[in-house]
Amino acid sequence: MSQLTLVPAVYRCPDHDNHEALTERVRERVAWEIRCLGEQPSAAFHVAVTCPGRAAAPETEHRRVYAGTWELA
């Protein structure tokens, strides 16, 4: 039986509407944490990911920090 990684579904930047990119980046960071902390059935996470900002203005890229929990079920 495979394990499922449960992570809250959507992460948003309050300044930009890049929730698809941010959610994928948070999931990648959490997957990395699980590889390191996989002996635990669940854990809190606190990750920083890059928000790409606006496509027309690449200088608006910035870091966002998200906290939550993951669980293996």
C-alpha atoms as one frame of an Amber mdcrd trajectory, in Angstrom:
protein
   0.000   0.000   0.000   1.458   3.377  -0.989   1.609   6.321   1.345  -0.146
   9.535   0.478   1.310  12.864   1.438  -1.420  15.142   2.700  -0.606  18.839
   2.427  -3.133  21.689   2.412  -4.156  22.221  -1.192  -3.540  25.849  -2.148
  -0.990  28.487  -1.168  -1.499  32.076  -2.254   0.604  35.191  -2.239  -1.478
  38.097  -0.910   0.285  40.383  -3.405   0.000  38.297  -6.597  -2.266  35.582
  -7.993   0.368  32.876  -8.404  -1.264  30.154  -6.362  -0.477  27.353  -8.843
   3.268  28.044  -8.835   3.403  28.631  -5.092   1.426  25.503  -4.276   3.761
  23.386  -6.421   6.845  24.908  -4.788   5.473  24.331  -1.273   4.656  20.715
  -2.165   8.210  20.220  -3.461   9.706  21.613  -0.239   7.402  19.480   1.915
   8.274  16.374  -0.137  11.948  17.123   0.549  11.229  17.433   4.290   9.366
  14.132   4.289  12.375  12.410   2.742  14.426  13.702   5.684  11.778  13.278
   8.393   9.844  10.348   6.904  10.033   8.242  10.041   7.480  10.619  11.571
   3.824  10.091  10.622   3.262  13.852  10.587   5.106  17.075  11.278   4.773
  20.809  11.149   6.509  22.583   8.302   7.745  26.129   7.816   8.996  26.747
   4.289  10.065  29.755   2.256   9.354  29.696  -1.468   9.825  32.217  -4.255
   6.752  33.950  -5.596   7.438  34.766  -9.267   5.596  38.085  -8.956   3.949
  39.429 -12.083   4.918  37.967 -15.445   5.221  41.446 -16.950   7.454  42.638
 -14.098  10.087  40.021 -13.141  11.578  42.402 -10.573   8.503  41.736  -8.400
   9.810  38.245  -7.521  10.002  37.803  -3.752  10.055  35.185  -0.972   6.933
  34.022   0.861   6.955  31.949   4.037   4.262  29.359   4.699   3.589  27.170
   7.703   1.376  24.123   8.016   1.485  20.404   8.713   1.953  17.317   6.604
   0.725  13.833   7.356   1.422  10.428   5.866  -1.747   8.381   5.594
